[in-house]
Amino acid sequence: MRSFVIANGTSRTGFDLNILSMYGKTYGCNALYRDFSPDYIGAIDRPIVDEMIREGAWQNSKMICKHMYPGSFDPFPRAKLYVQTFKKALGYDKHYDTGQTMLDYASQHLQEGEIYLLGFDLTNYMIEDQRNIDNKIDNIYAGTDCYASLDAVEKFCGKWIREMREVFTSNQKIKYYRVGASIIPDTFTRINNLQHINYDEMLEKLND
């Protein structure tokens, strides 16, 4: 059994996500819905939640969000029947960011097998508790509605690293493959069920 969790780092630029549905369930984040409809999609911030409701992301994917924001569903009452909070969908809310929540959600569903992570670049990593203020935002949707400008400084990724590590170490029956990322945090090298591969290697594994 395989699943795919898709974040929006630029390392996945040019890869055709549509082929993934042949191999397993897909989980995505935020504005991904503009280009690809995964089986499950999540969001936290109200501006992107409102956009996803307005544009009907919930019609093509199982949508979960941090909060059912007051007023967000008023123009689209039917959407409220199809959207769940993180707590309702997972049975808890660990207050992870969106990508890590979807990673946790995929792991909960799969329980045993392989999960491939795409676009989890962590480009603002130096050492886990330091921030590189010279790195610009690494997101496919930077400069578009609901996102920071292309000149914005990349968000500090230490929290993301800690959340991902918690998911990896809590699910020892799952083998995780982080695909296409060039930066490997030191703490990830000590996780025995995590491997870093490129896109060609992922395709070889999928077609074995």
Secondary structure by P-SEA (a helix, b strand, c coil): cbbbbbcccccccccccccccccbbbbbcccccccccccbbbbccaaaaaaaaaacccccccccccccccccccccaaaaaccccccccccccccccaaaaaaaaaaaaccbbbbbbccccccccccccccccccccccccccccccccccccccccaaaaaaaaaaaaacccbbbbbcccccccccccccccbbbbcaaaaaaaaac
